[in-house]
Amino acid sequence: MKTLAKLMVLLVLAAGALAGAAWWWLQAPLRLASATVELSIEPGASPRDVAQAWVTAGVQEDARLLYQWFRWSGQAKQIRAGSYEIHQGVTPRELLAKMVRGDEVLEQVRLIDGWTFRQFRAALAAAPALKARTATMSEAEIMAALGAPGLAAEGRFFPDTYAYSRGVSDLTVMKRAFKAMQHRLEQAWAQRAEGLPLKSADEALTLASIVEKETGTGADRPRVAAVFVNRLRIGMPLQTDPTVIYGLGAGFDGNLRKRDLLADTPFNTYTRMGLPPTPIAMPGQASLQAALHPAPVKALYFVARGDGSSEFSDDLAAHNRAVNKYQRGR
């Protein structure tokens, strides 16, 4: 009996020592091969795979020990896929908590109001840690992949800053920007002013893109929109240079000439009536609102003052005087 009692005491002491060692290990900083260790956990990775991946990435611990901790915690199945980054001093407890929270390292790409689809694609191509899935895809293939086959891509993506996990596809970011524009456009169209000479939300998007490219200062947007809405109402050509430039494509050298204004393309609003066939850029929220809530003015013309703002006129005579004053210095 004494021997059995001694054995029981030894087992209790051993269990206590083991528990103490485990508690100490959970609170102690993990040994890392460098100041920062990064890891991308793919969806569907098992807890055992995650433990081994951390060791491969630079956590200098036994992968089996990490795996057993994940299991023992009861949170192994709560580990989220994503991109993670840990630094010197992180403990096993903190490592697991970070993965369970989904506390990822996110990258960002910013899409600017007024950018074209070509500029959008260039920004995605230059964005860090983004898989270039669309690099070899045509515009039509991209739109089909987004569930909008046959729809022109221009203007269909909402300009904003998008955060994303490292290693995701550029198509993922495109999909978010596409859905964001769909949502914003639907909302704006549903709340539009009455009596607008616009047949559809698509026409509103095209008008908003012109307002975006023609506005030098934000305060002028509703009046710039009013000029184009007033022209559409009376059947007057829009005669807006940004549409002509868009129609010239990559061949435009930065200098708009008279012959360019006379060169007929589907986007030349000097030679063709009404709106161009598609948007010419990505309009922001302010331009969407301006296009659907133009200022209550009768202006048909505007000219740049040279400080970013515009001078608006109701008739051609007043416009010519404004051109002489602000453009010709007379």
Stockholm file with secondary structure:
# STOCKHOLM 1.0

chainA/1-330         MKTLAKLMVLLVLAAGALAGAAWWWLQAPLRLASATVELSIEPGASPRDVAQAWVTAGVQEDARLLYQWFRWSGQAKQIRAGSYEIHQGVTPRELLAKMVRGDEVLEQVRLIDGWTFRQFRAALAAAPALKARTATMSEAEIMAALGAPGLAAEGRFFPDTYAYSRGVSDLTVMKRAFKAMQHRLEQAWAQRAEGLPLKSADEALTLASIVEKETGTGADRPRVAAVFVNRLRIGMPLQTDPTVIYGLGAGFDGNLRKRDLLADTPFNTYTRMGLPPTPIAMPGQASLQAALHPAPVKALYFVARGDGSSEFSDDLAAHNRAVNKYQRGR
#=GR chainA/1-330 SS CHHHHHHHHHHHHHHHHHHHHHHHHHHSCCCBSSSEEEEEECTTCCHHHHHHHHHHHTBCSCHHHHHHHHHHHTCGGGCCCEEEEEETTCCHHHHHHHHHHTCCCEEEEECCTTCCHHHHHHHHHHSTTCBCTTTTCCHHHHHHHTTCTTCCCTTCSCCSEEEEETTCBHHHHHHHHHHHHHHHHHHHHHTCCTTCSCCSHHHHHHHHHHHHHHCSSGGGHHHHHHHHHHHHHHTCCCCCHHHHHHHHGGGCCSCCCHHHHHSCCTTCTTTSCSCCSSCSSCCCHHHHHHHHSCCSCCCCEEEECSSSCEEEESSHHHHHHHHHHHTSCC
#=GC SS_cons         CHHHHHHHHHHHHHHHHHHHHHHHHHHSCCCBSSSEEEEEECTTCCHHHHHHHHHHHTBCSCHHHHHHHHHHHTCGGGCCCEEEEEETTCCHHHHHHHHHHTCCCEEEEECCTTCCHHHHHHHHHHSTTCBCTTTTCCHHHHHHHTTCTTCCCTTCSCCSEEEEETTCBHHHHHHHHHHHHHHHHHHHHHTCCTTCSCCSHHHHHHHHHHHHHHCSSGGGHHHHHHHHHHHHHHTCCCCCHHHHHHHHGGGCCSCCCHHHHHSCCTTCTTTSCSCCSSCSSCCCHHHHHHHHSCCSCCCCEEEECSSSCEEEESSHHHHHHHHHHHTSCC
//
